[in-house]
Amino acid sequence: MPVKVHKVTTLYKGKIFDVALEKVTLPNGVIKNREVVRHPGAAAMVPLLDDGRVVLVKQYRHAVGEFVWEIPAGTLEPDEGPVECARRELVEETGYEAKNLEKLVEILPAPGYTDEHIHIFLATGLIPAEQNLEDDEILEVQPTTIDTAIQMITHGEIRDAKTIAGLLLTSMKKS
């Protein structure tokens, strides 16, 4: 039995995402209300310098109230594809432009409550460009070896899901 959506009520309409209450019939026939965060999607990239180091950013994230180690990423703008978003965000956040973007994976960061898809790329052939942070982006750019980044994951210093996925896939690719 396919899922049937009976009613959608927008609870919140925001700049980055919307929240809806949806009354649905689930595949097992049960009727339930589901709160769903509707998100336009995002692109993230593992920037790999010619010397083999990856470029991480340590960015303040208000929702968790702390600085978080991440790979650069950003939300897709209207009518923008994942590749264009990745190119734009890489320059904005790190001050590097990529000659090459290779799709590593597309992940669902929290499918229990959001429809967000994050497209993760490996960015190579990096060329210095002018960093162009938004006024609310508080971050520092930090190149590090892939081995150090993997250790940061195992020691709990890197906890961001998209970053863990991107770094582990990059590490596997390099092996």
C-alpha positions as CSV (number, residue, x, y, z in Angstrom):
1,M,0.0,0.0,0.0
2,P,1.5,3.4,-1.0
3,V,1.6,6.3,1.5
4,K,-1.3,8.6,1.2
5,V,-1.1,12.2,2.3
6,H,-4.5,13.4,3.5
7,K,-3.7,16.9,4.7
8,V,-0.6,19.2,4.9
9,T,-0.5,22.1,7.3
10,T,2.5,24.5,7.2
11,L,3.4,25.2,10.8
12,Y,6.4,27.4,10.0
13,K,7.8,29.0,6.9
14,G,11.4,30.0,7.3
15,K,14.4,31.3,5.3
16,I,16.2,28.0,5.2
17,F,13.4,25.4,5.8
18,D,9.7,24.9,6.4
19,V,7.9,22.7,9.0
20,A,4.7,20.9,8.0
21,L,2.2,18.7,9.9
22,E,1.1,16.0,7.5
23,K,-1.7,13.6,8.1
24,V,-0.8,10.4,6.3
25,T,-1.8,6.8,5.8
26,L,1.4,4.7,6.3
27,P,2.3,1.6,4.2
28,N,0.8,-0.6,6.9
29,G,-2.6,1.2,6.8
30,V,-2.1,3.2,10.0
31,I,-3.1,6.8,9.9
32,K,-0.8,9.2,11.8
33,N,0.3,12.8,11.9
34,R,3.9,13.5,11.0
35,E,5.9,16.6,11.6
36,V,8.3,17.1,8.6
37,V,11.1,19.6,8.1
38,R,11.1,20.5,4.4
39,H,14.6,21.5,3.3
40,P,15.9,22.4,-0.2
41,G,19.0,20.2,0.2
42,A,22.6,21.0,0.5
43,A,26.0,20.4,-0.9
44,A,29.2,19.6,1.0
45,M,32.7,19.0,-0.2
46,V,35.9,17.5,1.0
47,P,38.5,19.9,-0.3
48,L,41.8,18.0,-0.9
49,L,44.9,20.1,-1.4
50,D,47.7,18.9,-3.8
51,D,49.8,17.9,-0.7
52,G,47.1,15.5,0.4
53,R,45.7,17.5,3.3
54,V,42.0,18.2,3.6
55,V,40.6,21.6,4.4
56,L,38.3,21.6,7.4
57,V,36.4,24.5,8.9
58,K,35.7,25.1,12.6
59,Q,32.4,26.9,12.5
60,Y,30.2,28.3,15.3
61,R,26.8,26.5,15.3
62,H,24.2,28.2,17.4
63,A,21.8,25.2,17.5
64,V,24.4,23.2,19.5
65,G,26.0,26.2,21.1
66,E,29.6,25.5,20.1
67,F,32.2,25.5,17.4
68,V,32.0,22.3,15.3
69,W,34.6,20.8,13.0
70,E,33.1,20.4,9.5
71,I,33.8,20.1,5.8
72,P,32.5,23.2,3.9
73,A,28.8,23.0,3.0
74,G,25.8,25.1,2.3
75,T,22.2,25.1,1.4
76,L,21.1,25.0,-2.2
77,E,19.7,28.3,-3.5
78,P,16.4,28.3,-5.5
79,D,17.1,26.8,-9.0
80,E,20.7,25.9,-8.0
81,G,22.1,22.4,-8.6
82,P,24.3,20.6,-6.1
83,V,27.5,21.1,-8.2
84,E,26.9,24.9,-8.5
85,C,26.2,25.1,-4.8
86,A,29.4,23.1,-3.9
87,R,31.5,25.5,-6.1
88,R,30.0,28.6,-4.6
89,E,30.2,27.4,-1.0
90,L,33.8,26.2,-1.3
91,V,35.0,29.7,-2.4
92,E,32.8,31.5,0.1
93,E,33.9,29.4,3.2
94,T,37.5,28.4,2.4
95,G,38.9,30.8,-0.2
96,Y,39.6,27.9,-2.6
97,E,38.2,27.2,-6.0
98,A,38.1,23.6,-7.3
99,K,39.1,22.5,-10.8
100,N,37.4,19.1,-10.2
101,L,34.3,18.0,-8.2
102,E,33.7,14.3,-7.9
103,K,30.4,13.1,-6.4
104,L,31.2,10.8,-3.4
105,V,27.7,10.2,-2.0
106,E,24.2,11.6,-1.3
107,I,23.2,11.2,2.3
108,L,19.9,11.7,4.2
109,P,21.1,13.3,7.5
110,A,17.9,12.8,9.5
111,P,15.2,10.9,7.5
112,G,13.1,10.5,10.6
113,Y,12.0,14.1,10.4
114,T,13.4,15.9,7.3
115,D,13.5,15.4,3.6
116,E,17.0,17.0,3.3
117,H,19.5,15.5,0.9
118,I,23.2,16.4,1.2
119,H,25.3,15.9,-1.9
120,I,29.0,15.3,-0.8
121,F,31.8,15.9,-3.3
122,L,35.5,15.5,-3.4
123,A,37.0,18.8,-4.5
124,T,40.5,18.6,-6.1
125,G,42.8,20.9,-8.1
126,L,42.3,23.7,-5.5
127,I,43.2,27.2,-6.5
128,P,43.4,30.1,-4.0
129,A,40.4,32.5,-4.4
130,E,38.9,35.2,-2.3
131,Q,37.0,34.0,0.7
132,N,33.6,35.6,1.0
133,L,31.9,34.7,4.3
134,E,28.3,35.7,5.1
135,D,28.1,38.1,8.0
136,D,26.7,35.3,10.3
137,E,29.5,32.8,9.4
138,I,32.0,32.6,12.2
139,L,34.7,30.1,11.1
140,E,38.3,29.3,10.8
141,V,39.9,27.3,7.9
142,Q,42.2,24.6,9.0
143,P,44.0,22.2,6.6
144,T,44.9,18.9,8.2
145,T,46.0,15.4,7.1
146,I,43.4,12.9,6.4
147,D,44.9,10.6,9.1
148,T,44.6,13.4,11.6
149,A,41.0,14.0,10.5
150,I,40.1,10.3,11.0
151,Q,41.7,10.4,14.4
152,M,39.5,13.5,15.2
153,I,36.5,11.4,14.4
154,T,37.5,8.5,16.6
155,H,38.3,10.8,19.5
156,G,35.0,12.6,19.2
157,E,36.4,15.9,18.0
158,I,34.5,15.6,14.7
159,R,30.9,14.7,15.3
160,D,29.1,16.2,12.3
161,A,27.5,13.5,10.2
162,K,28.2,14.9,6.7
163,T,31.8,15.5,7.7
164,I,32.3,12.0,9.0
165,A,30.7,10.5,5.8
166,G,32.8,12.7,3.5
167,L,36.1,12.1,5.4
168,L,35.6,8.3,5.7
169,L,34.8,8.0,2.0
170,T,37.8,10.1,1.0
171,S,40.0,8.0,3.3
172,M,38.7,4.8,1.7
173,K,39.2,6.2,-1.8
174,K,42.8,7.1,-1.0
175,S,43.6,3.6,0.4
